[in-house]
Amino acid sequence: MSSTVYLNGEYVPYAEAKIPVEDRAFLFADGIYEVVRVYGGRPFDLEPHLERLARSARELRLPAPDTGELIRVTHELIQRNGLGEGTVYYQVTRGVHAPRAHAFPAGAVEPTVLVLTHALPPEALAENERRRHEGVTGITVPEQRWARCDIKSVSLLPNVLAKQQAAEQGAYEALFVRDGFVIEGSSSNLFAVIDGAIVTYPACNNILNGIARQRVIRDARKLGYTVREQGIPLEALTRCQELFVTSTTAEVMPLVAVDGRAIGDGKVGPVVRALQEAYRAATRA
Ligand SMILES: Cc1ncc(COP(=O)(O)O)c(C=O)c1O
């Protein structure tokens, strides 16, 4: 838990950071967020994350906080909280609205801007490392989200329910199936290796265009792989050679079985290993 958080322009002790009960994120999930990974005290891919936050704000007509200020806040919090390995969480909401009403408040909106950090303890880091080495399992679930999954909104109930279902079935991730295609995970993007090429759903309104996804696509092309941004049909899961998900916190995570059926030979494959290595090298650079 962070000892200092940034709330609406001020650095305050965690226990003293208070948000009014009629904040619109509490009432309507009317807000956006970002998560940035910190390696060795340095934020990784900070700019693309903050650009995506600004885009999410524009798409929802939220007043976007100044990116330069958020960069300064990020470094200040990492320093104040002595963060080595961990994450920085950003949330922007459409502020306080009383009495509650669906339409935007009349007049200028005073957004709630929160930034906090979380340290990743050595046990959590080791567990993630073990998962990346051995591979994890997934389940498929029907898509139940809205038509703007490209916006990183805090309205995450279908994602929460899908992840819970995965957890209850002993799986790591739930993969959403829309119109016969497996499009992304509840908190990750999906990639398959099919006939030697890497396939991932195209960036559009149906998925969040992950920052890790974009990096992995660039890495894969640099390594000479063919990357096709197209849908992965549900039935292709049984004939793909490798399957993996990506996210800021999971990095490149191999899936060795989905819905109880092995992917490829049920072991982590060479494409995943190469992409894990490239990702790790970038985090160390
Ligand atoms: C639905 C969804 N897709 C994909 C991702 C991966 O995004 P990123 O690589 O930016 O962490 C996330 C991360 O939270 C997510 O919630």
The ligand as a MOL file (V3000), in Angstrom:
LIG
                    3D

  0  0  0     0  0            999 V3000
M  V30 BEGIN CTAB
M  V30 COUNTS 16 16 0 0 0
M  V30 BEGIN ATOM
M  V30 1 C -9.6380 -5.5920 -21.1180 0
M  V30 2 C -8.1640 -5.4050 -21.1620 0
M  V30 3 N -7.5000 -5.7130 -22.2810 0
M  V30 4 C -6.1620 -5.5830 -22.3720 0
M  V30 5 C -5.4130 -5.1170 -21.3050 0
M  V30 6 C -3.9190 -4.9780 -21.4210 0
M  V30 7 O -3.5640 -3.6220 -21.5230 0
M  V30 8 P -2.0980 -3.1270 -21.1730 0
M  V30 9 O -1.1660 -3.9230 -22.0250 0
M  V30 10 O -2.1090 -1.6970 -21.5530 0
M  V30 11 O -1.8900 -3.3650 -19.7240 0
M  V30 12 C -6.0670 -4.7710 -20.1150 0
M  V30 13 C -5.2850 -4.2760 -18.9720 0
M  V30 14 O -5.8050 -3.9410 -17.9570 0
M  V30 15 C -7.4670 -4.9050 -20.0490 0
M  V30 16 O -8.1440 -4.5750 -18.9240 0
M  V30 END ATOM
M  V30 BEGIN BOND
M  V30 1 1 1 2
M  V30 2 1 2 3
M  V30 3 2 2 15
M  V30 4 2 3 4
M  V30 5 1 4 5
M  V30 6 1 5 6
M  V30 7 2 5 12
M  V30 8 1 6 7
M  V30 9 1 7 8
M  V30 10 2 8 9
M  V30 11 1 8 10
M  V30 12 1 8 11
M  V30 13 1 12 13
M  V30 14 1 12 15
M  V30 15 2 13 14
M  V30 16 1 15 16
M  V30 END BOND
M  V30 END CTAB
M  END
